């Protein structure tokens, strides 16, 4: 006897009241099972994906803003002479409050600049370097050593356009 035949025989053997109870139970359990195993997981997945899309939209907006900043910086005049770079380096040092820490600033041709700090606080020096980077001066070589005072460094850096 096959399983289907066996199930049909058992169904026929049940009384009318038992059959109604089973049908009513299935009528209640089937929607609950569909909700728990299909609808609820799909809804949870949809909410998770919605959050992911919002996060990615935020990243796209950030990348677009970064791209606009890059375009703006590329359009800025760079001041192509070594003397201009020296002036920019000294002005940036003054804005960062580390002009008195400059040991030497030497132009090396029209596109290179050698700068030495005897002892400078690291964070303002890093801000100085970032400010020069936004004007088109980039680091070619850099040597950093700890200075005698905590939080300060001795720096020799070569910059170029």
HELIX and SHEET records of a PDB file:
HELIX    1   1 UNK A    3  UNK A   13  1                                  11    
HELIX    2   2 UNK A   16  UNK A   34  1                                  19    
HELIX    3   3 UNK A   35  UNK A   39  3                                   5    
HELIX    4   4 UNK A   40  UNK A   75  1                                  36    
HELIX    5   5 UNK A   82  UNK A   96  1                                  15    
HELIX    6   6 UNK A   99  UNK A  101  5                                   3    
HELIX    7   7 UNK A  122  UNK A  134  1                                  13    
SHEET    1   A 4 UNK A 102  UNK A 107  0                                        
SHEET    2   A 4 UNK A 112  UNK A 121 -1                                        
SHEET    3   A 4 UNK A 152  UNK A 160 -1                                        
SHEET    4   A 4 UNK A 138  UNK A 146 -1                                        
END                                                                             
